Amino acid sequence: MYLCAYMNLTFYKYQGTGNDFIIVDNTSKTFPKSNVNIIKKLCDRHFGIGADGLILLEEDKTSDFRMIYYNADGNESTMCGNGGRCIVAFAHKLSLFKNKTSFIAVDGLHHASINGNIVSLQMIDVDTIKVENNHIFTDTGSPHHVELVKNIANFDVFNYGRKIRNEVYGTEGSNVNFVEQINDKTFRLRTYERGVEDETLACGTGATAVAIAMHKTNKTFEKKIDLLVEGGQLSVSFDVDNNSYKNIHLIGPAEFIFSGTIEI
């Protein structure tokens, strides 16, 4: 006879331009972090709460908090920009800071500020941008393939994105961004995300990668770029110093949706 121990989990649901996340206050360190199946089920849109990813907020000795991010497949992953903005909004809800904060994520220290529902998140510096014949590749905390296309509204993001993610980048994979230029400072963006293995309504590290890629290839000379994503609009600002992109900020709304308790 096997006895199963269950626990009631309090969760908070947030979204940033349609990129949605389950956020858990894990300062008590009771969440079963190594249980991939539980995380995957919580993120499942049919059998769980439903989300693009799950984020744990934990204590940190050198900053206001620590962010731990899991993809919808249940595996701990690289940095998530919109998730970072959402956990800043959540930490603000918990009164962990007033207007400005710093926190630790998998790719290092991040600074952020909040004004109403708008969160500005400083991303890591980007020094390496690989410009190929038909695409650009860079890492903005997560790896990103950036490719210009026409008629993006009708583009088959799922099938082309999945093919590139698997056949070009192998087992580890890469996020894949398809981009169409709207004007001198505005681009429309659609993203296939690894770990979710589908198109998402937005991707923060993807928006950051696209802004840098478009500037690097002289599609724009602006240093604040607007990205129209399926779930709304994001902006990315940056400075350029000897081909190194610094002081990068991902800016956009981060909103609380609902909270609840679920047995796991």
Buried (B, 14 or more C-beta within 10 A) or exposed (E): EEEEEEEEBEBBBBBBBBBBBBBBBBBEEEBEBEEBEBBBBBBBEEEBBBBBBBBBBBEBEEBBBBBBBBBBBBEBBBBBBBBBBBBBBBBBBEEBBEEEBBBBBBBEEBBBBBEEEBBBBBBBBBEEBEEEEEBBBBBBBBBBBBBBBEEBEEBEBEEBBBEBBBEEBEEEBBBBBBBBBEEEBBBBBBBBBBBBBBBBBBBBBBBBBBBBBBBBEEBBEBBEBBBBBBBBBBBBBBEEEEEEBBEBBBBBBBBBEEEEEBEB
